[in-house]
Amino acid sequence: MKKKDYLKDTIEHIDIKKYNVVPMVDAMKNMAFQARNLSRGAEIFDMMQQDKDCAVFLTLAGSLISAGLKMVIVDMIKNNMVDGIVSTGANIVDQDFFEALGYKHYKGTPFVNDADLRELSIDRIYDTYIDEDELRICDETIGIIANSLDPKPYSSREFIVEMGKYLDEDPKYAAFREDSIVYQCYKKGIPIFVPAFSDCSAGFGLVHHQWNNPGKQVSIDSARDFLEITKIKIKNKSTGIFMIGGGVPKNFVQDIVVAAEVLEYDVPMHKYAIQITVADERDGALSGSTLKEASSWGKVDTTYEQMVFSEATIAMPLIVAYSYHKGSYKVRAEKRFNDILSEVAVAK
């Protein structure tokens, strides 16, 4: 088989606007197990939307964009359902920005000879294929953006704004950028934080940039990320978190409550919290740790919290579509935290 034989059927992103799932999700509250948990999670997410003073954070871990969830997130952005995003680098760079450059993810199968894929420069994410040659162009594009900036430290948020600007200024991306998380957040002033920014295509691009620009380098300041997102919490007492998967994004956004206290600000715990995960809590790892456990650390209030033990491609569209079709987001306005973070730092 040739490369084109593998890369022919593209992943299609689900459009939640087409499916009014409200009656079904409401009915699930009278079921058991994860159906009931999902229904309550949907209700809590809808409460976040009704609370127009609530700053809603979305965290993304796992291979979500490549799996067909991009438009769910884009619709959240366009309709003011989310005010800040914390993500792994893969979702933002290797997958969303990658597609904004005009590339695609393809339907595949786990029942394949991976050595054959390697020979053809095809990367596999379970049942999804990516063209490695196109991914290298994404890496190089990050290097090009880094080369265009003043050589100094940036937060990942600041660098991702530059990625949005890059898409905005080049007309050849006009056909692809409207469906991009990076681009829509750039337009809406929504910050995207990637605490482990080098752990993705961004890392390869920045390695190339730093290797070729000794002494005059762009770097990513993760502590600055932490300070910037903590400033948002300090200014917004009511906050909610909608966590897809676990990992660094989950802990990063939970920790801002403690960070604000370290800076001697008395802030409440996150008022609302939902996590979708398939991880188990019994090994003590973060991804499966419950939100009740997070409360012991002073991070999450337990009044409106819900764990949903489900795979993200099933649960996330149902929860977001539930609130979308109820229309609760219509009371919310743009918060444009990027604009605020670009201004003078918050005074003590």
Beta strands, then each sheet from edge to edge (+ up, - down):
strand 1: 55-60
strand 2: 84-87
strand 3: 106-107
strand 4: 122-125
strand 5: 128-131
strand 6: 153-154
strand 7: 192-193
strand 8: 219-220
strand 9: 239-244
strand 10: 270-277
strand 11: 300-309
sheet 1: 7+ 2+ 1+ 9+ 10+ 11+
sheet 2: 3+ 5- 4+
sheet 3: 6+ 8+
end
